Amino acid sequence: MNLPRQHSAEDDDSRTSRLARANINPVTGLATDYLNHFNEAIMLLEMLETCPECIGDFRAWRPLSYREHFAGSKLRDRALAIEAYEDASPEARQNLDTLTDKMCTVLEAAHAALSGGLAPAAAAEIAYRSVVRLKLLVAHAGAVINGEADADRAPQAAVDRLLKR
């Protein structure tokens, strides 16, 4: 039987400090480091137009769950990141997992489309469209991780930032 963990105020302060030092949001228990996994795929897709030989690197990229990402990470606080994820609110985890599933769907579709020996211009267009969608999803996931109250506006905020450049 799994009983909820009992924490004193002192334990909570210490845990909050440990989470913050490990770049884990103390409120949500989630870490933006996980998004680096998806940013790697985005970077590879962005490179395809000028560096088509990077297609092999993109094809080698594989989706990882939050737990898998941190379990395979070299980060010192990887165990804490997994523990905090397990302790995070079910709603926050579900929101992040839903966004992760959407990002993986976009990446799997791009992977399938780019495996067909397309002309470079067509491959670049697929990569571009995938990147646009992925950046919005990553922005939304970042809002969930950071506990932003208005996380549903995160994709629009990302578009606004892109258009201001």
C-alpha positions as CSV (number, residue, x, y, z in Angstrom):
1,M,0.0,0.0,0.0
2,N,1.4,3.4,-1.0
3,L,0.8,6.0,1.6
4,P,1.3,9.7,0.8
5,R,4.6,11.1,1.9
6,Q,4.4,13.2,5.0
7,H,6.5,16.4,4.9
8,S,7.2,18.9,7.6
9,A,7.5,22.6,6.7
10,E,11.3,22.3,7.1
11,D,11.3,19.3,4.7
12,D,9.2,21.3,2.2
13,D,11.6,24.2,2.3
14,S,14.6,21.9,1.8
15,R,12.8,20.1,-1.0
16,T,11.8,23.4,-2.7
17,S,15.5,24.5,-2.5
18,R,16.7,21.2,-3.9
19,L,14.2,21.3,-6.8
20,A,15.1,24.9,-7.6
21,R,18.8,24.2,-7.6
22,A,18.2,21.2,-9.9
23,N,16.2,23.4,-12.4
24,I,13.0,21.7,-11.5
25,N,10.0,23.9,-11.0
26,P,9.2,23.6,-7.3
27,V,5.5,24.3,-7.8
28,T,4.9,21.8,-10.7
29,G,7.7,19.3,-10.0
30,L,8.6,19.3,-13.7
31,A,11.8,20.2,-15.4
32,T,12.2,22.1,-18.7
33,D,15.4,20.0,-19.4
34,Y,13.0,17.4,-20.9
35,L,12.1,19.8,-23.7
36,N,15.8,19.8,-24.8
37,H,15.1,16.3,-26.1
38,F,12.5,17.8,-28.5
39,N,14.6,20.9,-29.2
40,E,17.3,18.5,-30.5
41,A,14.9,17.1,-33.1
42,I,13.7,20.6,-34.0
43,M,17.3,21.7,-34.6
44,L,17.9,18.8,-36.9
45,L,14.8,19.6,-38.9
46,E,15.9,23.2,-39.2
47,M,19.3,22.1,-40.5
48,L,17.8,20.0,-43.3
49,E,17.4,22.8,-45.8
50,T,21.1,23.8,-45.7
51,C,22.5,20.5,-44.6
52,P,20.5,17.6,-46.2
53,E,23.0,15.1,-45.0
54,C,21.7,15.6,-41.5
55,I,18.6,13.5,-42.4
56,G,20.4,10.5,-40.9
57,D,20.7,12.2,-37.6
58,F,17.1,13.1,-37.7
59,R,16.1,9.6,-38.6
60,A,18.2,8.3,-35.6
61,W,16.3,10.5,-33.2
62,R,13.8,8.6,-31.1
63,P,11.1,9.8,-28.7
64,L,11.7,9.3,-25.0
65,S,9.2,9.6,-22.2
66,Y,10.0,12.0,-19.4
67,R,11.2,9.2,-17.2
68,E,13.3,7.6,-20.0
69,H,14.9,11.0,-20.8
70,F,16.0,11.6,-17.2
71,A,16.9,7.9,-16.6
72,G,19.4,8.1,-19.5
73,S,20.6,11.6,-18.7
74,K,24.0,12.5,-17.3
75,L,22.4,15.2,-15.1
76,R,23.5,15.0,-11.5
77,D,19.9,15.4,-10.3
78,R,18.2,13.0,-12.7
79,A,16.8,10.8,-9.9
80,L,15.3,13.9,-8.3
81,A,13.7,14.9,-11.6
82,I,12.0,11.5,-11.9
83,E,10.9,11.6,-8.2
84,A,9.5,15.1,-8.6
85,Y,7.7,14.0,-11.8
86,E,6.1,11.1,-9.9
87,D,5.0,13.5,-7.1
88,A,3.7,16.1,-9.5
89,S,0.0,16.7,-9.8
90,P,-1.7,14.2,-12.0
91,E,-3.2,17.1,-14.0
92,A,0.2,18.6,-14.7
93,R,1.7,15.2,-15.7
94,Q,-1.3,14.5,-17.9
95,N,-1.0,17.9,-19.6
96,L,2.7,17.4,-20.3
97,D,2.2,13.8,-21.4
98,T,-0.5,14.9,-23.8
99,L,1.7,17.6,-25.3
100,T,4.6,15.1,-25.5
101,D,2.3,12.7,-27.4
102,K,1.4,15.5,-29.9
103,M,5.1,16.4,-30.4
104,C,5.9,12.7,-31.0
105,T,3.1,12.4,-33.5
106,V,4.4,15.4,-35.5
107,L,8.0,14.0,-35.4
108,E,6.9,10.5,-36.4
109,A,4.9,12.0,-39.3
110,A,7.9,14.0,-40.4
111,H,10.2,11.0,-40.0
112,A,7.9,8.9,-42.3
113,A,7.5,11.7,-44.8
114,L,11.3,12.4,-44.9
115,S,12.1,8.7,-45.4
116,G,10.6,8.6,-48.8
117,G,13.5,10.1,-50.8
118,L,11.9,13.5,-51.4
119,A,13.4,16.3,-53.5
120,P,15.3,18.6,-51.2
121,A,12.8,21.4,-51.6
122,A,9.9,19.1,-50.6
123,A,11.9,17.8,-47.6
124,A,12.7,21.3,-46.5
125,E,9.0,22.3,-46.7
126,I,8.0,19.3,-44.6
127,A,10.7,20.1,-42.1
128,Y,9.7,23.7,-41.9
129,R,6.0,22.9,-41.3
130,S,7.0,20.4,-38.7
131,V,9.2,22.9,-36.9
132,V,6.5,25.5,-36.8
133,R,4.1,23.1,-35.1
134,L,6.7,21.7,-32.8
135,K,7.8,25.1,-31.5
136,L,4.2,25.9,-30.6
137,L,3.9,22.6,-28.7
138,V,7.2,23.1,-27.0
139,A,6.1,26.6,-25.9
140,H,2.9,25.2,-24.5
141,A,4.8,22.4,-22.7
142,G,7.2,24.9,-21.2
143,A,4.2,26.9,-19.9
144,V,2.8,23.7,-18.3
145,I,6.2,22.9,-16.8
146,N,6.6,26.4,-15.5
147,G,3.1,26.4,-14.0
148,E,1.9,29.4,-16.0
149,A,-1.7,29.9,-15.1
150,D,-2.6,30.8,-18.6
151,A,-0.8,27.9,-20.3
152,D,-3.5,27.7,-23.0
153,R,-2.2,31.1,-24.3
154,A,1.4,29.9,-24.6
155,P,1.2,28.9,-28.3
156,Q,-0.1,32.3,-29.2
157,A,2.6,34.0,-27.1
158,A,5.2,32.0,-29.0
159,V,3.8,33.1,-32.3
160,D,3.7,36.7,-31.1
161,R,7.4,36.4,-30.1
162,L,8.4,34.9,-33.5
163,L,6.6,37.7,-35.4
164,K,8.3,40.4,-33.4
165,R,11.8,39.4,-34.6
